[in-house]
């Protein structure tokens, strides 16, 4: 499973997420994109205006996504829901 994270430098919730990503990188393959600087890629994922976005992918297909500020435990629970 791959994880795509879309965030922005001006987003306070995204800054909080960065702390969680450090721990999550130990167990998950995470690719991070910037909402402003990676516009072409961000458009591909049909991102709205609520950041950050965490998208779980398997073989290029989206399994699910969560938006907005989440605790480490909420993110982990979301991701573990796709572990097989």
C-alpha positions in Angstrom: 0.0 0.0 0.0 1.2 3.5 -0.9 0.2 6.6 1.0 -0.1 10.0 -0.8 -0.2 13.1 1.4 -1.2 16.5 0.0 -0.4 19.5 2.2 0.7 23.1 2.1 3.2 25.2 3.9 0.6 27.7 4.9 -1.7 25.1 6.4 -1.5 24.8 10.3 -3.1 21.3 10.3 -0.5 20.2 7.7 2.3 21.3 10.1 0.8 19.1 12.8 0.6 16.2 10.3 4.3 16.4 9.7 5.0 15.3 13.2 2.8 12.2 12.6 4.3 11.4 9.2 7.7 10.9 10.8 6.3 8.0 12.8 4.2 6.7 10.0 7.2 6.5 7.6 8.6 3.7 9.6 5.8 1.4 8.5 4.3 3.0 5.3 5.6 4.1 1.9 4.6 7.8 1.9 4.8 10.3 -0.9 4.1 13.9 -0.1 3.0 16.6 -2.5 2.5 20.3 -2.0 -0.9 21.8 -2.8 0.6 24.9 -4.4 3.8 23.6 -6.0 2.6 20.2 -7.3 -0.5 21.5 -9.0 -0.7 18.9 -11.8 -0.4 16.0 -9.5 -2.8 17.5 -7.0 -5.4 17.9 -9.8 -5.1 14.2 -10.5 -6.3 13.4 -7.0 -9.3 15.8 -7.2 -8.4 17.5 -4.0 -10.9 20.0 -2.5 -10.0 22.9 -0.2 -9.7 21.0 3.1 -6.1 20.1 3.9 -4.2 17.9 4.6 -5.4 14.9 2.6 -4.2 11.4 3.2 -4.9 8.9 0.4 -4.4 5.2 0.6 -3.5 3.6 -2.7 -3.0 0.0 -3.8 -1.8 -0.8 -7.3 -2.6 2.8 -8.2 -6.2 2.6 -7.1 -7.6 4.7 -4.3 -8.7 2.7 -1.3 -9.9 5.7 0.7 -8.9 9.1 2.0 -9.2 11.3 5.0 -9.2 15.1 5.1 -8.4 17.6 7.7 -6.6 17.6 11.0 -6.5 14.1 12.5 -4.7 12.7 15.5 -2.0 10.1 15.0 -4.3 7.4 16.3 -7.1 8.4 13.8 -4.6 8.2 11.0 -3.2 4.9 12.1 -6.7 3.4 12.5 -7.6 4.6 9.0 -4.5 3.0 7.4 -4.8 -0.2 9.4 -8.2 -0.6 8.0 -6.6 -1.5 4.6 -3.8 -3.8 5.9 -4.4 -7.3 4.9 
